[in-house]
């Protein structure tokens, strides 16, 4: 199954390139529900799953654990 990273932002309303990313989560396909169960804004930034672990911002540990069980 294909995954992609999706951003959770520090500020409540701001979403997009100008907003500060708090944590990167992993979602399935184009979904907005992270593997850890958190609902993310559909307008939030996404990145290729290949960039997991390569970004400056923190990564969700729960998403990481679930992701590693779902990818071969
Ligand atoms: Zn997560």
PDB file of the backbone (N, CA, C, O) and the ligand in Angstrom, with CONECT records:
HET     ZN  A 101       1
ATOM      1  N   UNK A   1       0.847  -1.206   0.000  1.00  0.00           N
ATOM      2  CA  UNK A   1       0.000   0.000   0.000  1.00  0.00           C
ATOM      3  C   UNK A   1       0.876   1.247   0.000  1.00  0.00           C
ATOM      4  O   UNK A   1       1.912   1.314   0.661  1.00  0.00           O
ATOM      5  N   UNK A   2       0.415   2.232  -0.771  1.00  0.00           N
ATOM      6  CA  UNK A   2       1.196   3.460  -0.875  1.00  0.00           C
ATOM      7  C   UNK A   2       0.922   4.371   0.318  1.00  0.00           C
ATOM      8  O   UNK A   2      -0.209   4.478   0.793  1.00  0.00           O
ATOM      9  N   UNK A   3       1.961   5.010   0.783  1.00  0.00           N
ATOM     10  CA  UNK A   3       1.848   5.950   1.895  1.00  0.00           C
ATOM     11  C   UNK A   3       2.424   7.293   1.478  1.00  0.00           C
ATOM     12  O   UNK A   3       3.161   7.390   0.497  1.00  0.00           O
ATOM     13  N   UNK A   4       2.081   8.323   2.233  1.00  0.00           N
ATOM     14  CA  UNK A   4       2.771   9.594   2.095  1.00  0.00           C
ATOM     15  C   UNK A   4       2.797  10.285   3.453  1.00  0.00           C
ATOM     16  O   UNK A   4       1.968  10.017   4.323  1.00  0.00           O
ATOM     17  N   UNK A   5       3.752  11.164   3.608  1.00  0.00           N
ATOM     18  CA  UNK A   5       3.857  11.940   4.828  1.00  0.00           C
ATOM     19  C   UNK A   5       2.898  13.119   4.755  1.00  0.00           C
ATOM     20  O   UNK A   5       2.676  13.685   3.684  1.00  0.00           O
ATOM     21  N   UNK A   6       2.331  13.486   5.899  1.00  0.00           N
ATOM     22  CA  UNK A   6       1.442  14.650   5.948  1.00  0.00           C
ATOM     23  C   UNK A   6       1.779  15.454   7.199  1.00  0.00           C
ATOM     24  O   UNK A   6       2.062  14.892   8.257  1.00  0.00           O
ATOM     25  N   UNK A   7       1.744  16.778   7.061  1.00  0.00           N
ATOM     26  CA  UNK A   7       2.209  17.653   8.135  1.00  0.00           C
ATOM     27  C   UNK A   7       1.119  17.977   9.147  1.00  0.00           C
ATOM     28  O   UNK A   7      -0.039  18.193   8.791  1.00  0.00           O
ATOM     29  N   UNK A   8       1.519  18.005  10.426  1.00  0.00           N
ATOM     30  CA  UNK A   8       0.699  18.588  11.484  1.00  0.00           C
ATOM     31  C   UNK A   8       1.352  19.921  11.839  1.00  0.00           C
ATOM     32  O   UNK A   8       2.566  19.995  12.025  1.00  0.00           O
ATOM     33  N   UNK A   9       0.533  20.982  11.931  1.00  0.00           N
ATOM     34  CA  UNK A   9       1.090  22.315  12.129  1.00  0.00           C
ATOM     35  C   UNK A   9       1.000  22.772  13.577  1.00  0.00           C
ATOM     36  O   UNK A   9       0.131  22.350  14.340  1.00  0.00           O
ATOM     37  N   UNK A  10       1.925  23.643  13.920  1.00  0.00           N
ATOM     38  CA  UNK A  10       1.999  24.141  15.273  1.00  0.00           C
ATOM     39  C   UNK A  10       0.810  25.055  15.602  1.00  0.00           C
ATOM     40  O   UNK A  10       0.214  24.960  16.674  1.00  0.00           O
ATOM     41  N   UNK A  11       0.484  25.939  14.656  1.00  0.00           N
ATOM     42  CA  UNK A  11      -0.622  26.865  14.891  1.00  0.00           C
ATOM     43  C   UNK A  11      -1.936  26.212  14.490  1.00  0.00           C
ATOM     44  O   UNK A  11      -1.975  25.357  13.605  1.00  0.00           O
ATOM     45  N   UNK A  12      -3.004  26.623  15.149  1.00  0.00           N
ATOM     46  CA  UNK A  12      -4.292  25.974  14.929  1.00  0.00           C
ATOM     47  C   UNK A  12      -4.814  26.094  13.521  1.00  0.00           C
ATOM     48  O   UNK A  12      -5.192  25.085  12.927  1.00  0.00           O
ATOM     49  N   UNK A  13      -4.852  27.295  12.959  1.00  0.00           N
ATOM     50  CA  UNK A  13      -5.533  27.497  11.703  1.00  0.00           C
ATOM     51  C   UNK A  13      -4.638  27.472  10.480  1.00  0.00           C
ATOM     52  O   UNK A  13      -5.054  27.026   9.410  1.00  0.00           O
ATOM     53  N   UNK A  14      -3.413  27.948  10.631  1.00  0.00           N
ATOM     54  CA  UNK A  14      -2.566  28.110   9.455  1.00  0.00           C
ATOM     55  C   UNK A  14      -2.139  26.775   8.873  1.00  0.00           C
ATOM     56  O   UNK A  14      -1.716  25.867   9.589  1.00  0.00           O
ATOM     57  N   UNK A  15      -2.260  26.680   7.566  1.00  0.00           N
ATOM     58  CA  UNK A  15      -1.894  25.461   6.854  1.00  0.00           C
ATOM     59  C   UNK A  15      -1.157  25.876   5.589  1.00  0.00           C
ATOM     60  O   UNK A  15      -1.509  26.876   4.964  1.00  0.00           O
ATOM     61  N   UNK A  16      -0.158  25.129   5.219  1.00  0.00           N
ATOM     62  CA  UNK A  16       0.513  25.404   3.953  1.00  0.00           C
ATOM     63  C   UNK A  16       1.973  25.763   4.130  1.00  0.00           C
ATOM     64  O   UNK A  16       2.562  25.578   5.195  1.00  0.00           O
ATOM     65  N   UNK A  17       2.529  26.275   3.066  1.00  0.00           N
ATOM     66  CA  UNK A  17       3.970  26.467   3.006  1.00  0.00           C
ATOM     67  C   UNK A  17       4.485  27.436   4.064  1.00  0.00           C
ATOM     68  O   UNK A  17       5.611  27.291   4.540  1.00  0.00           O
ATOM     69  N   UNK A  18       3.656  28.439   4.444  1.00  0.00           N
ATOM     70  CA  UNK A  18       4.123  29.452   5.383  1.00  0.00           C
ATOM     71  C   UNK A  18       3.984  29.002   6.835  1.00  0.00           C
ATOM     72  O   UNK A  18       4.602  29.582   7.728  1.00  0.00           O
ATOM     73  N   UNK A  19       3.192  27.991   7.068  1.00  0.00           N
ATOM     74  CA  UNK A  19       2.951  27.545   8.436  1.00  0.00           C
ATOM     75  C   UNK A  19       4.124  26.700   8.939  1.00  0.00           C
ATOM     76  O   UNK A  19       4.874  26.110   8.161  1.00  0.00           O
ATOM     77  N   UNK A  20       4.254  26.666  10.261  1.00  0.00           N
ATOM     78  CA  UNK A  20       5.349  25.905  10.865  1.00  0.00           C
ATOM     79  C   UNK A  20       4.911  24.473  11.114  1.00  0.00           C
ATOM     80  O   UNK A  20       3.923  24.220  11.804  1.00  0.00           O
ATOM     81  N   UNK A  21       5.654  23.546  10.546  1.00  0.00           N
ATOM     82  CA  UNK A  21       5.335  22.131  10.738  1.00  0.00           C
ATOM     83  C   UNK A  21       5.746  21.715  12.151  1.00  0.00           C
ATOM     84  O   UNK A  21       6.882  21.932  12.572  1.00  0.00           O
ATOM     85  N   UNK A  22       4.806  21.120  12.865  1.00  0.00           N
ATOM     86  CA  UNK A  22       5.096  20.613  14.216  1.00  0.00           C
ATOM     87  C   UNK A  22       5.632  19.187  14.127  1.00  0.00           C
ATOM     88  O   UNK A  22       6.681  18.870  14.687  1.00  0.00           O
ATOM     89  N   UNK A  23       4.905  18.340  13.422  1.00  0.00           N
ATOM     90  CA  UNK A  23       5.274  16.931  13.336  1.00  0.00           C
ATOM     91  C   UNK A  23       4.841  16.384  11.981  1.00  0.00           C
ATOM     92  O   UNK A  23       3.809  16.781  11.439  1.00  0.00           O
ATOM     93  N   UNK A  24       5.636  15.478  11.446  1.00  0.00           N
ATOM     94  CA  UNK A  24       5.238  14.761  10.229  1.00  0.00           C
ATOM     95  C   UNK A  24       4.596  13.446  10.624  1.00  0.00           C
ATOM     96  O   UNK A  24       5.125  12.696  11.444  1.00  0.00           O
ATOM     97  N   UNK A  25       3.443  13.183  10.024  1.00  0.00           N
ATOM     98  CA  UNK A  25       2.762  11.909  10.225  1.00  0.00           C
ATOM     99  C   UNK A  25       2.762  11.154   8.904  1.00  0.00           C
ATOM    100  O   UNK A  25       3.129  11.698   7.863  1.00  0.00           O
ATOM    101  N   UNK A  26       2.344   9.896   8.963  1.00  0.00           N
ATOM    102  CA  UNK A  26       2.227   9.087   7.754  1.00  0.00           C
ATOM    103  C   UNK A  26       0.767   8.718   7.569  1.00  0.00           C
ATOM    104  O   UNK A  26       0.090   8.306   8.511  1.00  0.00           O
ATOM    105  N   UNK A  27       0.281   8.875   6.318  1.00  0.00           N
ATOM    106  CA  UNK A  27      -1.091   8.486   5.997  1.00  0.00           C
ATOM    107  C   UNK A  27      -1.048   7.441   4.889  1.00  0.00           C
ATOM    108  O   UNK A  27      -0.039   7.285   4.201  1.00  0.00           O
ATOM    109  N   UNK A  28      -2.173   6.722   4.725  1.00  0.00           N
ATOM    110  CA  UNK A  28      -2.287   5.757   3.639  1.00  0.00           C
ATOM    111  C   UNK A  28      -2.862   6.458   2.418  1.00  0.00           C
ATOM    112  O   UNK A  28      -3.862   7.169   2.515  1.00  0.00           O
ATOM    113  N   UNK A  29      -2.231   6.258   1.275  1.00  0.00           N
ATOM    114  CA  UNK A  29      -2.727   6.856   0.038  1.00  0.00           C
ATOM    115  C   UNK A  29      -2.832   8.361   0.156  1.00  0.00           C
ATOM    116  O   UNK A  29      -1.892   9.028   0.589  1.00  0.00           O
ATOM    117  N   UNK A  30      -3.992   8.900  -0.234  1.00  0.00           N
ATOM    118  CA  UNK A  30      -4.225  10.338  -0.136  1.00  0.00           C
ATOM    119  C   UNK A  30      -5.051  10.686   1.099  1.00  0.00           C
ATOM    120  O   UNK A  30      -5.674  11.746   1.151  1.00  0.00           O
ATOM    121  N   UNK A  31      -5.059   9.815   2.071  1.00  0.00           N
ATOM    122  CA  UNK A  31      -5.900  10.017   3.241  1.00  0.00           C
ATOM    123  C   UNK A  31      -5.446  11.162   4.122  1.00  0.00           C
ATOM    124  O   UNK A  31      -4.355  11.707   3.956  1.00  0.00           O
ATOM    125  N   UNK A  32      -6.314  11.515   5.069  1.00  0.00           N
ATOM    126  CA  UNK A  32      -5.993  12.581   6.011  1.00  0.00           C
ATOM    127  C   UNK A  32      -5.939  12.063   7.444  1.00  0.00           C
ATOM    128  O   UNK A  32      -5.678  12.836   8.367  1.00  0.00           O
ATOM    129  N   UNK A  33      -6.179  10.782   7.644  1.00  0.00           N
ATOM    130  CA  UNK A  33      -6.064  10.205   8.972  1.00  0.00           C
ATOM    131  C   UNK A  33      -4.714   9.513   9.090  1.00  0.00           C
ATOM    132  O   UNK A  33      -4.414   8.571   8.356  1.00  0.00           O
ATOM    133  N   UNK A  34      -3.910   9.995  10.023  1.00  0.00           N
ATOM    134  CA  UNK A  34      -2.573   9.443  10.189  1.00  0.00           C
ATOM    135  C   UNK A  34      -2.642   8.014  10.712  1.00  0.00           C
ATOM    136  O   UNK A  34      -3.656   7.593  11.268  1.00  0.00           O
ATOM    137  N   UNK A  35      -1.566   7.284  10.531  1.00  0.00           N
ATOM    138  CA  UNK A  35      -1.500   5.911  11.020  1.00  0.00           C
ATOM    139  C   UNK A  35      -1.670   5.852  12.532  1.00  0.00           C
ATOM    140  O   UNK A  35      -2.107   4.832  13.065  1.00  0.00           O
ATOM    141  N   UNK A  36      -1.329   6.933  13.228  1.00  0.00           N
ATOM    142  CA  UNK A  36      -1.476   6.983  14.685  1.00  0.00           C
ATOM    143  C   UNK A  36      -2.897   7.343  15.097  1.00  0.00           C
ATOM    144  O   UNK A  36      -3.214   7.327  16.286  1.00  0.00           O
ATOM    145  N   UNK A  37      -3.772   7.674  14.119  1.00  0.00           N
ATOM    146  CA  UNK A  37      -5.159   7.970  14.427  1.00  0.00           C
ATOM    147  C   UNK A  37      -5.491   9.450  14.408  1.00  0.00           C
ATOM    148  O   UNK A  37      -6.662   9.819  14.496  1.00  0.00           O
ATOM    149  N   UNK A  38      -4.492  10.297  14.294  1.00  0.00           N
ATOM    150  CA  UNK A  38      -4.749  11.738  14.300  1.00  0.00           C
ATOM    151  C   UNK A  38      -5.334  12.197  12.961  1.00  0.00           C
ATOM    152  O   UNK A  38      -4.867  11.791  11.897  1.00  0.00           O
ATOM    153  N   UNK A  39      -6.363  13.049  13.031  1.00  0.00           N
ATOM    154  CA  UNK A  39      -6.941  13.622  11.817  1.00  0.00           C
ATOM    155  C   UNK A  39      -6.159  14.858  11.412  1.00  0.00           C
ATOM    156  O   UNK A  39      -5.972  15.770  12.217  1.00  0.00           O
ATOM    157  N   UNK A  40      -5.704  14.890  10.177  1.00  0.00           N
ATOM    158  CA  UNK A  40      -4.897  15.998   9.681  1.00  0.00           C
ATOM    159  C   UNK A  40      -5.675  16.787   8.639  1.00  0.00           C
ATOM    160  O   UNK A  40      -6.555  16.252   7.965  1.00  0.00           O
ATOM    161  N   UNK A  41      -5.339  18.062   8.518  1.00  0.00           N
ATOM    162  CA  UNK A  41      -6.027  18.938   7.570  1.00  0.00           C
ATOM    163  C   UNK A  41      -5.743  18.497   6.138  1.00  0.00           C
ATOM    164  O   UNK A  41      -4.603  18.209   5.773  1.00  0.00           O
ATOM    165  N   UNK A  42      -6.819  18.449   5.327  1.00  0.00           N
ATOM    166  CA  UNK A  42      -6.635  17.998   3.946  1.00  0.00           C
ATOM    167  C   UNK A  42      -5.782  18.965   3.131  1.00  0.00           C
ATOM    168  O   UNK A  42      -5.274  18.608   2.068  1.00  0.00           O
ATOM    169  N   UNK A  43      -5.625  20.201   3.635  1.00  0.00           N
ATOM    170  CA  UNK A  43      -4.790  21.183   2.939  1.00  0.00           C
ATOM    171  C   UNK A  43      -3.333  21.122   3.388  1.00  0.00           C
ATOM    172  O   UNK A  43      -2.487  21.831   2.844  1.00  0.00           O
ATOM    173  N   UNK A  44      -3.037  20.286   4.368  1.00  0.00           N
ATOM    174  CA  UNK A  44      -1.673  20.244   4.896  1.00  0.00           C
ATOM    175  C   UNK A  44      -0.694  19.715   3.856  1.00  0.00           C
ATOM    176  O   UNK A  44      -1.064  18.988   2.934  1.00  0.00           O
ATOM    177  N   UNK A  45       0.549  20.098   4.032  1.00  0.00           N
ATOM    178  CA  UNK A  45       1.591  19.692   3.085  1.00  0.00           C
ATOM    179  C   UNK A  45       1.815  18.185   3.136  1.00  0.00           C
ATOM    180  O   UNK A  45       1.664  17.552   4.181  1.00  0.00           O
ATOM    181  N   UNK A  46       2.178  17.629   1.988  1.00  0.00           N
ATOM    182  CA  UNK A  46       2.515  16.214   1.935  1.00  0.00           C
ATOM    183  C   UNK A  46       3.916  16.061   1.347  1.00  0.00           C
ATOM    184  O   UNK A  46       4.405  16.923   0.617  1.00  0.00           O
ATOM    185  N   UNK A  47       4.534  14.954   1.683  1.00  0.00           N
ATOM    186  CA  UNK A  47       5.848  14.631   1.142  1.00  0.00           C
ATOM    187  C   UNK A  47       5.876  13.144   0.814  1.00  0.00           C
ATOM    188  O   UNK A  47       5.088  12.356   1.336  1.00  0.00           O
ATOM    189  N   UNK A  48       6.786  12.793  -0.047  1.00  0.00           N
ATOM    190  CA  UNK A  48       6.962  11.389  -0.380  1.00  0.00           C
ATOM    191  C   UNK A  48       7.357  10.598   0.858  1.00  0.00           C
ATOM    192  O   UNK A  48       8.106  11.083   1.705  1.00  0.00           O
ATOM    193  N   UNK A  49       6.843   9.369   0.952  1.00  0.00           N
ATOM    194  CA  UNK A  49       7.213   8.516   2.082  1.00  0.00           C
ATOM    195  C   UNK A  49       8.723   8.258   2.112  1.00  0.00           C
ATOM    196  O   UNK A  49       9.275   7.901   3.153  1.00  0.00           O
ATOM    197  N   UNK A  50       9.385   8.440   0.968  1.00  0.00           N
ATOM    198  CA  UNK A  50      10.833   8.224   0.927  1.00  0.00           C
ATOM    199  C   UNK A  50      11.587   9.240   1.781  1.00  0.00           C
ATOM    200  O   UNK A  50      12.746   9.027   2.139  1.00  0.00           O
ATOM    201  N   UNK A  51      10.916  10.347   2.103  1.00  0.00           N
ATOM    202  CA  UNK A  51      11.581  11.389   2.885  1.00  0.00           C
ATOM    203  C   UNK A  51      11.413  11.179   4.390  1.00  0.00           C
ATOM    204  O   UNK A  51      11.887  11.990   5.187  1.00  0.00           O
ATOM    205  N   UNK A  52      10.742  10.098   4.779  1.00  0.00           N
ATOM    206  CA  UNK A  52      10.592   9.784   6.202  1.00  0.00           C
ATOM    207  C   UNK A  52      11.975   9.670   6.844  1.00  0.00           C
ATOM    208  O   UNK A  52      12.822   8.892   6.406  1.00  0.00           O
ATOM    209  N   UNK A  53      12.178  10.468   7.893  1.00  0.00           N
ATOM    210  CA  UNK A  53      13.464  10.452   8.587  1.00  0.00           C
ATOM    211  C   UNK A  53      14.466  11.438   8.032  1.00  0.00           C
ATOM    212  O   UNK A  53      15.550  11.602   8.592  1.00  0.00           O
ATOM    213  N   UNK A  54      14.115  12.111   6.915  1.00  0.00           N
ATOM    214  CA  UNK A  54      15.079  12.994   6.261  1.00  0.00           C
ATOM    215  C   UNK A  54      14.719  14.473   6.393  1.00  0.00           C
ATOM    216  O   UNK A  54      15.408  15.327   5.834  1.00  0.00           O
ATOM    217  N   UNK A  55      13.642  14.786   7.131  1.00  0.00           N
ATOM    218  CA  UNK A  55      13.221  16.165   7.251  1.00  0.00           C
ATOM    219  C   UNK A  55      13.791  16.780   8.531  1.00  0.00           C
ATOM    220  O   UNK A  55      14.246  16.068   9.426  1.00  0.00           O
ATOM    221  N   UNK A  56      13.759  18.125   8.601  1.00  0.00           N
ATOM    222  CA  UNK A  56      14.260  18.813   9.785  1.00  0.00           C
ATOM    223  C   UNK A  56      13.297  18.680  10.973  1.00  0.00           C
ATOM    224  O   UNK A  56      13.721  18.635  12.128  1.00  0.00           O
ATOM    225  N   UNK A  57      12.000  18.619  10.668  1.00  0.00           N
ATOM    226  CA  UNK A  57      11.009  18.604  11.731  1.00  0.00           C
ATOM    227  C   UNK A  57      10.881  17.194  12.325  1.00  0.00           C
ATOM    228  O   UNK A  57      11.304  16.214  11.711  1.00  0.00           O
ATOM    229  N   UNK A  58      10.294  17.103  13.525  1.00  0.00           N
ATOM    230  CA  UNK A  58      10.139  15.785  14.163  1.00  0.00           C
ATOM    231  C   UNK A  58       9.159  14.888  13.417  1.00  0.00           C
ATOM    232  O   UNK A  58       8.299  15.357  12.672  1.00  0.00           O
ATOM    233  N   UNK A  59       9.311  13.596  13.636  1.00  0.00           N
ATOM    234  CA  UNK A  59       8.421  12.603  13.064  1.00  0.00           C
ATOM    235  C   UNK A  59       7.630  11.938  14.172  1.00  0.00           C
ATOM    236  O   UNK A  59       8.121  11.751  15.285  1.00  0.00           O
ATOM    237  N   UNK A  60       6.395  11.584  13.848  1.00  0.00           N
ATOM    238  CA  UNK A  60       5.536  10.911  14.818  1.00  0.00           C
ATOM    239  C   UNK A  60       6.038   9.484  15.025  1.00  0.00           C
ATOM    240  O   UNK A  60       6.113   8.699  14.080  1.00  0.00           O
ATOM    241  N   UNK A  61       6.380   9.159  16.265  1.00  0.00           N
ATOM    242  CA  UNK A  61       6.935   7.836  16.543  1.00  0.00           C
ATOM    243  C   UNK A  61       5.906   6.737  16.336  1.00  0.00           C
ATOM    244  O   UNK A  61       6.238   5.645  15.873  1.00  0.00           O
ATOM    245  N   UNK A  62       4.655   7.027  16.678  1.00  0.00           N
ATOM    246  CA  UNK A  62       3.606   6.022  16.512  1.00  0.00           C
ATOM    247  C   UNK A  62       3.399   5.716  15.034  1.00  0.00           C
ATOM    248  O   UNK A  62       3.304   4.554  14.641  1.00  0.00           O
ATOM    249  N   UNK A  63       3.330   6.772  14.214  1.00  0.00           N
ATOM    250  CA  UNK A  63       3.214   6.559  12.770  1.00  0.00           C
ATOM    251  C   UNK A  63       4.397   5.747  12.251  1.00  0.00           C
ATOM    252  O   UNK A  63       4.222   4.850  11.426  1.00  0.00           O
ATOM    253  N   UNK A  64       5.570   6.050  12.721  1.00  0.00           N
ATOM    254  CA  UNK A  64       6.761   5.336  12.272  1.00  0.00           C
ATOM    255  C   UNK A  64       6.679   3.851  12.567  1.00  0.00           C
ATOM    256  O   UNK A  64       7.030   3.014  11.736  1.00  0.00           O
ATOM    257  N   UNK A  65       6.207   3.540  13.770  1.00  0.00           N
ATOM    258  CA  UNK A  65       6.116   2.133  14.175  1.00  0.00           C
ATOM    259  C   UNK A  65       5.101   1.387  13.318  1.00  0.00           C
ATOM    260  O   UNK A  65       5.354   0.269  12.870  1.00  0.00           O
ATOM    261  N   UNK A  66       3.935   2.025  13.091  1.00  0.00           N
ATOM    262  CA  UNK A  66       2.896   1.375  12.280  1.00  0.00           C
ATOM    263  C   UNK A  66       3.366   1.258  10.828  1.00  0.00           C
ATOM    264  O   UNK A  66       3.174   0.228  10.181  1.00  0.00           O
ATOM    265  N   UNK A  67       3.970   2.307  10.342  1.00  0.00           N
ATOM    266  CA  UNK A  67       4.450   2.325   8.952  1.00  0.00           C
ATOM    267  C   UNK A  67       5.427   1.183   8.692  1.00  0.00           C
ATOM    268  O   UNK A  67       5.345   0.501   7.670  1.00  0.00           O
ATOM    269  N   UNK A  68       6.339   0.987   9.618  1.00  0.00           N
ATOM    270  CA  UNK A  68       7.345  -0.050   9.424  1.00  0.00           C
ATOM    271  C   UNK A  68       6.727  -1.452   9.400  1.00  0.00           C
ATOM    272  O   UNK A  68       7.306  -2.388   8.849  1.00  0.00           O
ATOM    273  N   UNK A  69       5.551  -1.579  10.003  1.00  0.00           N
ATOM    274  CA  UNK A  69       4.867  -2.875   9.962  1.00  0.00           C
ATOM    275  C   UNK A  69       4.096  -3.043   8.659  1.00  0.00           C
ATOM    276  O   UNK A  69       3.786  -4.165   8.260  1.00  0.00           O
ATOM    277  N   UNK A  70       3.782  -1.923   7.989  1.00  0.00           N
ATOM    278  CA  UNK A  70       2.962  -2.013   6.780  1.00  0.00           C
ATOM    279  C   UNK A  70       3.774  -2.075   5.492  1.00  0.00           C
ATOM    280  O   UNK A  70       3.258  -2.493   4.455  1.00  0.00           O
ATOM    281  N   UNK A  71       5.030  -1.666   5.545  1.00  0.00           N
ATOM    282  CA  UNK A  71       5.846  -1.715   4.341  1.00  0.00           C
ATOM    283  C   UNK A  71       6.728  -2.949   4.381  1.00  0.00           C
ATOM    284  O   UNK A  71       7.177  -3.360   5.450  1.00  0.00           O
ATOM    285  N   UNK A  72       6.974  -3.533   3.239  1.00  0.00           N
ATOM    286  CA  UNK A  72       7.788  -4.752   3.196  1.00  0.00           C
ATOM    287  C   UNK A  72       9.230  -4.497   3.621  1.00  0.00           C
ATOM    288  O   UNK A  72      10.042  -5.423   3.638  1.00  0.00           O
TER     289      UNK A  72
HETATM  290 ZN    ZN A 101       1.260  10.115  13.714  1.00  0.00          ZN
END
